[in-house]
Amino acid sequence: MKNFYLLLLAITFSCSTQPKELPFIGFQETLDDGTIKYHTIPPFSFVNQDSLKIDNDSFKNKIYAADFFFTSCPSICPKVMKQMVRIADSQENNEKFKLVSHTIDPKRDTHEVLKIYADNLGIDQSKWYFLTGQKDELLDMADEYYVAAYEDPTAPGGFDHSGKILLIDTKGHIRAFCDGTDPDDVTQFIKDIDVLMAEYDD
């Protein structure tokens, strides 16, 4: 499973020093000419809190952090969202950086609900998109980010999901991730953003 691959990477890099360049996370394919094709977030199209279409082009030449949540989550989502706000604050003056939060409960999380949620966070909504759409497409997208997210009537709120936050480069490659419920892990993630930004400043 894709999440098993993330677990191996977490073990591999948890004891390492700060890298000068971040790894490419996900499955890789060596093409006939010897070049390596890295896992890439596939084309998508969702609706944000302002009822505007958001797709891959919305992140052209941008680095972004992504997570999956739902507004009525009674368990880990508030903790993760607090850390997403912290990430947003750390990049307040960085015009090359955005954030995106995908709901996994689109039945309840309409764009109107997401708008109220975003307003209550008091964040810069020109840089942070809260996305909704078809449930199957959103859950499939979580899999592309190596995030566990699925319906489970026995789980709090009816969904079982991880609290991962992922860092995506300008080409749609996953370059880092953290546990959004662990502030120390998020501190390292913020440092990873700086490392990735340096790749484009060179």
Helices and strands as residue ranges (DSSP letters): H 2-13, E 28-30, E 36-38, E 45-47, E 53-55, G 56-59, E 63-69, H 77-90, E 97-103, H 111-121, E 128-131, H 135-144, E 149-151, G 156-158, E 159-161, E 164-168, E 174-179, H 183-201
